[in-house]
Amino acid sequence: MNLTVLISIILVYFAIMSGLAYYGYKQTQTEADYLLAGRNVHPVVMSLSYGATFISTSSLIGFGGVASQYGFSLLWLAFLNIVLGIFVAFAVLGTRIRKLSADLNAYTFSSFLGKRYDSTSITVFSGAMIFLFMPAYTSIVLIGGGRFLQETLGIDFNIALLVLAIIVGFYVFSGVG
């Protein structure tokens, strides 16, 4: 595939994703709409979203790196984690957690735990853990995305990382994504 076709595909992808993000932005009226899509997302879509989130750059690079160090049989761990993790999360726990979070009127994981156990300390602690550790996770994903752009487009890693940061920054600051 030549570079022009690849760039065209990427631009079409970004245009479609931006259009969908803008449509979602216009449909958002309440906090529940923003955080939970109004609690109207089909379970299959939620499963796919969870799977796409879990099978991200960090897990692909992380499992791949560890497997290259300790042997490729370790990739069974990734496979079982994906298949069983997603199955258990949605088939066993998902329905109960969805109902309980709706009953508690909880929109975030931290508020769910705090309301479930009637503890402000749990809410603060879980929120603090997310606040502290999310940047590390995000940096891994950005590095993976930068490496992908570097290898795919044949550009310098720092340039690729800067392009990715600008795109992510635009989405975050515009409120569209």
C-alpha positions as CSV (number, residue, x, y, z in Angstrom):
1,M,0.0,0.0,0.0
2,N,1.5,3.3,-0.9
3,L,1.7,6.3,1.4
4,T,-0.9,8.4,-0.4
5,V,-3.6,5.6,0.0
6,L,-2.6,5.1,3.6
7,I,-2.9,8.8,4.4
8,S,-6.2,9.0,2.6
9,I,-7.5,6.0,4.7
10,I,-6.4,7.7,7.9
11,L,-8.0,11.0,6.9
12,V,-11.3,9.3,6.0
13,Y,-11.1,7.5,9.3
14,F,-10.6,10.7,11.3
15,A,-13.4,12.5,9.3
16,I,-15.8,9.7,10.2
17,M,-14.8,9.6,13.8
18,S,-15.0,13.4,14.1
19,G,-18.5,13.3,12.6
20,L,-19.6,10.6,15.0
21,A,-18.1,12.5,17.9
22,Y,-19.8,15.7,16.9
23,Y,-23.1,13.8,16.6
24,G,-22.6,12.5,20.1
25,Y,-21.7,15.9,21.4
26,K,-25.0,17.3,20.0
27,Q,-27.0,14.5,21.6
28,T,-25.5,15.0,25.0
29,Q,-27.8,16.9,27.4
30,T,-27.2,15.4,30.8
31,E,-24.4,14.0,32.9
32,A,-25.7,10.5,32.3
33,D,-25.7,11.2,28.6
34,Y,-22.0,12.3,28.7
35,L,-20.7,9.6,31.1
36,L,-22.9,6.6,30.2
37,A,-24.5,7.4,26.8
38,G,-27.8,7.9,28.7
39,R,-27.6,4.2,29.8
40,N,-29.0,3.3,26.4
41,V,-26.1,1.4,24.9
42,H,-26.8,-2.2,23.8
43,P,-24.8,-4.7,25.8
44,V,-23.1,-6.0,22.7
45,V,-21.8,-2.5,21.9
46,M,-20.6,-2.2,25.5
47,S,-18.8,-5.5,25.2
48,L,-17.1,-4.5,22.0
49,S,-16.1,-1.1,23.5
50,Y,-14.7,-2.8,26.6
51,G,-12.8,-5.3,24.4
52,A,-11.4,-2.5,22.3
53,T,-10.3,-0.6,25.4
54,F,-8.7,-3.7,27.0
55,I,-7.0,-4.8,23.8
56,S,-5.2,-1.5,23.5
57,T,-1.7,-0.6,22.8
58,S,-0.5,-1.3,26.3
59,S,-1.8,-4.8,26.4
60,L,-0.6,-5.6,22.9
61,I,2.8,-4.1,23.4
62,G,3.0,-5.3,27.1
63,F,2.0,-8.9,26.4
64,G,4.1,-9.0,23.3
65,G,7.2,-7.6,25.1
66,V,6.8,-10.0,28.0
67,A,6.2,-12.9,25.6
68,S,9.3,-12.1,23.7
69,Q,11.2,-12.2,26.9
70,Y,9.7,-15.3,28.5
71,G,8.4,-17.2,25.5
72,F,5.4,-17.0,23.2
73,S,3.5,-19.6,25.2
74,L,2.8,-16.7,27.5
75,L,0.4,-15.3,24.8
76,W,-2.1,-17.9,26.1
77,L,-2.4,-15.6,29.1
78,A,-3.4,-12.7,26.9
79,F,-5.9,-14.9,25.0
80,L,-7.5,-16.2,28.2
81,N,-7.5,-12.8,29.7
82,I,-9.3,-11.3,26.8
83,V,-11.8,-14.1,26.3
84,L,-12.5,-15.0,29.9
85,G,-12.0,-11.5,31.1
86,I,-14.6,-10.1,28.8
87,F,-16.9,-13.0,29.3
88,V,-16.8,-12.8,33.1
89,A,-17.0,-9.0,33.1
90,F,-20.2,-9.0,31.0
91,A,-21.9,-12.3,31.3
92,V,-21.4,-12.8,35.0
93,L,-20.9,-9.3,36.5
94,G,-22.2,-6.9,33.9
95,T,-25.9,-7.2,34.4
96,R,-25.7,-7.0,38.1
97,I,-23.3,-4.1,38.2
98,R,-25.4,-2.2,35.5
99,K,-28.6,-2.6,37.6
100,L,-26.9,-1.7,40.8
101,S,-25.3,1.4,39.3
102,A,-28.6,2.5,38.0
103,D,-30.3,2.0,41.3
104,L,-27.5,3.9,43.1
105,N,-27.5,6.6,40.4
106,A,-23.7,6.2,40.0
107,Y,-22.0,7.4,36.9
108,T,-18.4,6.6,37.6
109,F,-16.5,3.6,39.0
110,S,-15.4,5.7,42.0
111,S,-19.0,7.0,42.8
112,F,-20.3,3.4,42.3
113,L,-18.0,2.0,44.9
114,G,-18.6,4.9,47.3
115,K,-22.3,4.7,47.0
116,R,-22.4,0.9,47.2
117,Y,-20.3,0.8,50.4
118,D,-21.6,4.2,51.7
119,S,-18.1,5.5,52.0
120,T,-16.6,8.8,51.0
121,S,-13.2,7.4,51.7
122,I,-13.6,4.7,49.1
123,T,-14.7,7.3,46.5
124,V,-11.8,9.5,47.2
125,F,-9.2,6.7,47.3
126,S,-10.4,5.1,44.1
127,G,-10.6,8.5,42.4
128,A,-7.0,9.2,43.6
129,M,-5.7,5.9,42.3
130,I,-7.3,6.6,38.9
131,F,-5.9,10.1,38.9
132,L,-2.4,8.9,39.8
133,F,-2.1,5.8,37.6
134,M,-4.0,6.9,34.5
135,P,-1.2,9.1,33.2
136,A,1.2,6.1,33.2
137,Y,-1.3,4.1,31.2
138,T,-2.0,6.9,28.9
139,S,1.7,7.5,28.2
140,I,2.1,3.8,27.3
141,V,-0.8,4.1,24.8
142,L,0.6,7.4,23.3
143,I,4.1,5.8,22.9
144,G,2.5,2.8,21.2
145,G,0.5,5.1,18.9
146,G,3.7,7.1,18.2
147,R,5.6,3.9,17.3
148,F,2.7,2.8,15.1
149,L,2.8,6.1,13.2
150,Q,6.6,6.0,13.0
151,E,6.6,2.5,11.5
152,T,3.5,3.0,9.3
153,L,4.3,6.4,7.9
154,G,8.1,6.2,8.2
155,I,8.4,9.4,10.1
156,D,10.5,10.3,13.1
157,F,9.1,9.0,16.4
158,N,9.1,12.5,18.1
159,I,7.2,14.0,15.1
160,A,4.8,11.0,15.2
161,L,4.3,11.5,19.0
162,L,3.7,15.3,18.5
163,V,1.2,14.7,15.7
164,L,-0.7,12.2,17.9
165,A,-0.6,14.6,20.9
166,I,-2.0,17.4,18.8
167,I,-4.8,15.2,17.6
168,V,-5.6,14.0,21.1
169,G,-5.3,17.5,22.4
170,F,-7.8,18.8,19.8
171,Y,-10.3,16.1,20.8
172,V,-9.9,16.8,24.5
173,F,-10.0,20.6,24.4
174,S,-12.7,20.8,21.8
175,G,-15.0,18.6,23.9
176,V,-16.0,16.8,20.7
177,G,-14.2,13.5,21.4
